[in-house]
Amino acid sequence: MNKPLCIKTTVCSQYQRLLEECESALEIWDEHRAEVSVSRLVGREAGDELLRLQAKFARAYAVLQRHSQDCLLCQLASNMGGRDSENLSNVLSDSTMYV
């Protein structure tokens, strides 16, 4: 990841925890989506599971963003290292646009 993100996670342990939860939710969603795609699973159950995992990631990402905006330590780190939340947002949104 980029340098400003490293500064932020070094400063704020809660941000690091939320980032790990967000990354984990994204990874699980991506893996399941790939599984469904490869095995050509169809049906309500597969779709419902994908939607549930997508929603779990979306919640984790929203909490991460909210924390980044509300936390004084994270704001200080962002000001010191540049605005990395936009970079993180771009990276995550690029990989999550496929349902």
C-alpha positions as CSV (number, residue, x, y, z in Angstrom):
1,M,0.0,0.0,0.0
2,N,1.1,3.6,-0.4
3,K,3.2,5.5,2.2
4,P,0.4,7.7,3.7
5,L,-1.7,4.7,4.5
6,C,1.3,3.2,6.4
7,I,1.6,6.4,8.4
8,K,-2.1,6.3,9.3
9,T,-2.1,2.7,10.4
10,T,1.0,3.2,12.4
11,V,-0.6,6.1,14.3
12,C,-4.1,4.7,14.8
13,S,-4.6,1.1,15.9
14,Q,-8.4,1.3,15.5
15,Y,-8.0,2.4,11.9
16,Q,-5.6,-0.6,11.3
17,R,-8.2,-3.0,12.8
18,L,-11.0,-1.5,10.7
19,L,-8.8,-1.6,7.6
20,E,-8.1,-5.3,8.2
21,E,-11.8,-6.1,8.7
22,C,-12.6,-4.2,5.5
23,E,-9.9,-6.0,3.5
24,S,-11.0,-9.4,4.9
25,A,-14.6,-8.7,3.9
26,L,-13.5,-7.7,0.4
27,E,-11.3,-10.8,0.1
28,I,-14.2,-13.2,1.2
29,W,-16.6,-11.5,-1.2
30,D,-14.1,-11.7,-4.1
31,E,-13.4,-15.4,-3.4
32,H,-17.0,-16.3,-3.2
33,R,-17.8,-14.3,-6.4
34,A,-15.0,-16.1,-8.2
35,E,-16.3,-19.4,-6.9
36,V,-19.8,-18.7,-8.2
37,S,-18.4,-17.5,-11.6
38,V,-16.2,-20.6,-12.1
39,S,-18.7,-23.1,-11.1
40,R,-21.5,-21.3,-12.9
41,L,-23.7,-21.4,-9.8
42,V,-27.1,-19.8,-10.4
43,G,-30.1,-19.4,-8.3
44,R,-31.5,-17.4,-5.4
45,E,-29.2,-19.0,-2.8
46,A,-26.0,-18.1,-4.6
47,G,-27.2,-14.6,-5.4
48,D,-28.4,-14.0,-1.8
49,E,-25.0,-15.1,-0.5
50,L,-23.2,-12.7,-2.8
51,L,-25.4,-9.8,-1.8
52,R,-24.9,-10.6,1.9
53,L,-21.1,-10.6,1.4
54,Q,-21.3,-7.4,-0.6
55,A,-23.3,-5.7,2.1
56,K,-20.9,-6.9,4.7
57,F,-18.0,-5.3,2.8
58,A,-20.0,-2.1,2.2
59,R,-20.7,-1.8,6.0
60,A,-17.0,-2.4,6.8
61,Y,-15.9,0.1,4.3
62,A,-18.4,2.7,5.5
63,V,-17.2,2.3,9.1
64,L,-13.6,2.7,7.9
65,Q,-14.4,5.9,6.1
66,R,-16.5,7.3,9.0
67,H,-13.7,6.5,11.4
68,S,-11.1,8.2,9.1
69,Q,-13.3,11.3,9.0
70,D,-14.0,11.4,12.8
71,C,-10.7,10.3,14.3
72,L,-8.3,13.1,15.2
73,L,-5.3,10.9,14.9
74,C,-6.3,9.8,11.4
75,Q,-7.0,13.4,10.3
76,L,-3.6,14.4,11.6
77,A,-1.9,11.5,9.7
78,S,-3.9,12.4,6.5
79,N,-2.7,16.0,6.8
80,M,0.9,14.9,7.3
81,G,1.0,12.3,4.6
82,G,-1.5,13.6,2.0
83,R,-5.1,12.6,1.4
84,D,-4.9,8.8,1.1
85,S,-8.6,8.1,1.7
86,E,-9.3,9.1,-1.9
87,N,-6.6,6.7,-3.1
88,L,-7.9,3.8,-0.9
89,S,-11.4,4.6,-2.1
90,N,-10.3,4.4,-5.8
91,V,-8.4,1.1,-5.2
92,L,-11.3,-0.6,-3.4
93,S,-14.0,0.7,-5.8
94,D,-12.1,-0.5,-8.8
95,S,-12.1,-4.1,-7.5
96,T,-15.7,-4.0,-6.2
97,M,-17.7,-2.9,-9.1
98,Y,-18.5,-6.4,-10.3
99,V,-21.4,-8.3,-8.7
